[in-house]
Amino acid sequence: MSGEEVPNRAESSEARAAAVSDIQELMRRKEEIEAQIKANYDVLESQKGIGMSEPLVDCEGYPRADVDLYQVRTARHNIICLQNDHKALMKQVEEALHQLHARDKEKQARDMAEAREEAMSHLLGSSSPTLPQAFARVKSISPGSPASIAGLQVDDEIVEFGSVNTQNFQSLQNVGTVVHHSEGKPLNVTVIRRGEKHRLRLTPTRWAGKGLLGCNIIPLQR
């Protein structure tokens, strides 16, 4: 993370906090307007339950005497004005929420991009594990042989065969000695196959073919 990213993140957090505060203020004003609208409707309800559209004159065209016309007209006027204010305020709330969500979405995308960049940087910066050096290679394998059954494949490079490894390997006679003394006993065999290390269990056993393994191993030039 660069030194410039810390102030940018702080500014982004402050901007979001300010946006949330603005939305909270808008919601407070919304509740106040709704309370005022209700209060004015209560005034109409107290005047014989008169609403927003009932006539204020009697059947003969004279002003009604059973209601306070001034209160009714004032309440109706207030309700219309407050409803217009409420509509405009709700539009402001909607726009503010949209901007906040857009800011959050942008921040999420930026955070994901930074996380991917950091992961890629870590991946590229980390050194690949070094594969052990092999001392022999499998030249051929007979089908159905102990080597084939164990999963050994042609061109596998052997880095461990029982007690024989790169450090103590001198000749294929070392492998032959281990095989001879391990008839019927599983041996740990480690090979490199297409750049990957594989661990196998190979049991030298008498079978229909020649030898106890059924494979041809050749030493690698070191």
C-alpha positions in Angstrom: 0.0 0.0 0.0 1.5 3.4 -1.0 1.6 6.4 1.3 -0.9 8.2 -0.8 -3.6 5.6 -0.3 -3.9 6.2 3.4 -5.1 9.8 3.1 -7.3 8.8 0.2 -9.0 6.2 2.3 -9.4 8.6 5.2 -11.0 11.2 2.9 -13.3 8.6 1.5 -14.4 7.5 5.0 -15.0 11.2 6.0 -17.0 11.8 2.9 -19.2 8.7 3.6 -19.7 9.8 7.2 -20.8 13.3 6.0 -23.2 11.7 3.4 -24.7 9.5 6.1 -25.1 12.5 8.4 -26.9 14.4 5.6 -29.3 11.6 5.0 -30.0 11.3 8.7 -30.8 15.1 8.8 -33.1 14.7 5.8 -34.9 11.8 7.5 -35.3 13.9 10.7 -36.9 16.7 8.6 -39.1 14.1 6.9 -40.4 12.9 10.2 -41.1 16.5 11.3 -43.1 17.2 8.1 -45.1 14.0 8.5 -45.9 14.9 12.1 -47.1 18.3 11.0 -49.2 16.8 8.3 -50.8 14.5 10.9 -51.4 17.4 13.2 -53.3 19.3 10.5 -55.3 16.3 9.6 -56.2 16.0 13.3 -57.5 19.6 13.0 -59.8 18.6 10.1 -60.9 15.5 12.1 -61.9 17.7 15.0 -64.1 19.8 12.7 -66.9 17.3 12.2 -64.5 14.9 10.5 -64.3 17.2 7.5 -61.6 16.3 5.0 -59.7 17.9 2.2 -62.6 18.0 -0.3 -65.8 18.4 1.6 -67.7 21.6 0.8 -67.5 24.5 3.2 -71.0 25.8 2.3 -74.4 24.4 3.1 -77.1 23.3 0.7 -78.2 26.9 0.3 -74.8 28.2 -0.6 -74.0 29.8 2.8 -70.8 29.3 4.7 -71.2 26.4 7.1 -71.8 27.4 10.7 -71.0 24.0 12.3 -67.2 24.2 11.6 -64.5 26.7 12.1 -63.9 27.8 8.5 -60.7 29.6 9.2 -59.2 26.5 10.9 -60.3 24.2 8.1 -58.9 26.5 5.4 -55.7 27.0 7.2 -55.3 23.2 7.9 -56.0 22.4 4.3 -53.5 25.0 3.0 -50.9 23.7 5.4 -51.4 20.1 4.4 -51.0 21.0 0.7 -47.8 22.9 1.3 -46.4 20.3 3.7 -47.2 17.5 1.2 -45.3 19.4 -1.5 -42.4 19.8 0.9 -42.5 16.1 1.7 -42.4 15.2 -1.9 -39.4 17.4 -2.6 -37.7 16.1 0.5 -38.2 12.5 -0.4 -36.6 13.2 -3.8 -33.6 14.6 -2.0 -33.4 11.5 0.2 -33.6 9.2 -2.8 -30.8 11.1 -4.6 -28.6 11.1 -1.4 -29.2 7.3 -0.9 -28.3 6.7 -4.6 -25.1 8.7 -4.2 -24.2 6.8 -1.0 -24.8 3.5 -2.7 -22.7 4.5 -5.7 -19.9 5.6 -3.4 -20.1 2.3 -1.5 -20.1 0.4 -4.8 -17.1 2.3 -6.0 -15.3 1.7 -2.7 -16.0 -2.0 -2.9 -14.7 -2.2 -6.4 -11.6 -0.3 -5.4 -11.0 -2.5 -2.4 -11.4 -5.6 -4.5 -8.9 -4.3 -7.1 -6.4 -3.5 -4.3 -6.9 -7.0 -2.8 -6.3 -8.6 -6.2 -3.3 -6.4 -6.8 -1.9 -7.2 -3.4 -2.5 -11.0 -3.9 -0.9 -10.8 -7.4 2.1 -8.9 -6.0 2.5 -11.5 -3.2 2.2 -14.3 -5.7 4.8 -12.8 -8.0 7.0 -11.8 -5.1 7.0 -15.2 -3.5 9.7 -17.6 -4.8 8.5 -20.9 -6.3 9.4 -23.9 -4.2 12.6 -25.5 -5.4 12.1 -29.1 -6.5 14.7 -31.6 -5.2 17.3 -32.9 -7.7 16.6 -36.3 -9.2 19.2 -39.0 -9.5 17.5 -41.5 -11.9 14.8 -41.6 -14.6 12.2 -44.3 -15.4 12.9 -45.4 -19.0 10.2 -48.1 -19.3 7.5 -49.9 -17.3 6.0 -53.3 -18.0 2.2 -53.4 -17.8 0.9 -55.2 -14.7 4.2 -55.0 -12.9 4.6 -53.8 -9.3 6.0 -50.5 -10.6 2.9 -50.0 -12.9 0.5 -50.9 -10.0 2.3 -48.4 -7.7 1.6 -45.6 -10.3 5.2 -45.2 -11.6 5.3 -43.7 -15.1 7.8 -43.5 -17.9 10.0 -40.4 -17.6 9.4 -40.0 -13.9 12.5 -38.6 -12.3 13.4 -40.3 -9.1 14.5 -38.2 -6.1 13.9 -40.8 -3.4 13.7 -44.6 -3.6 13.4 -46.1 -0.1 16.6 -45.1 1.7 18.3 -43.9 -1.5 18.3 -40.2 -2.3 20.2 -37.6 -4.2 22.8 -37.2 -1.4 23.8 -40.8 -1.0 23.1 -42.2 -4.5 26.3 -43.6 -6.2 25.0 -46.1 -8.7 21.9 -48.1 -9.6 23.4 -50.9 -7.4 22.2 -48.8 -4.4 18.6 -49.1 -5.7 19.1 -52.8 -6.4 20.3 -53.5 -2.9 17.2 -51.7 -1.4 14.9 -53.6 -3.7 16.6 -56.9 -2.8 16.2 -56.3 0.9 12.7 -55.0 0.7 10.8 -57.8 -1.1 7.2 -57.7 0.0 7.7 -54.5 1.9 6.4 -51.1 0.7 8.9 -48.5 -0.2 8.4 -44.7 -0.2 9.3 -43.5 -3.7 9.3 -39.8 -4.6 9.4 -38.7 -8.2 9.2 -35.4 -10.2 6.5 -35.6 -12.9 5.9 -32.7 -15.2 7.4 -30.3 -12.7 5.4 -31.6 -9.7 6.5 -33.8 -6.9 4.6 -37.1 -6.3 4.9 -39.6 -3.5 4.3 -43.3 -4.3 4.3 -46.6 -2.4 6.1 -49.3 -4.3 6.3 -52.9 -3.0 9.0 -55.1 -4.7 7.2 -58.3 -5.5 7.7 -61.4 -7.6 5.3 -61.3 -10.5 4.9 -62.9 -13.9 7.7 -60.8 -15.5 11.3 -60.3 -14.8 12.7 -58.9 -11.5 10.8 -57.5 -8.5 9.8 -54.1 -10.0 9.1 -54.6 -13.7 10.7 -51.3 -14.8 13.9 -50.0 -16.3 15.6 -47.2 -14.4 18.6 -45.3 -15.8 20.9 -42.9 -13.8 20.8 -39.2 -14.6 24.0 -37.3 -15.4 25.0 -35.1 -12.6 
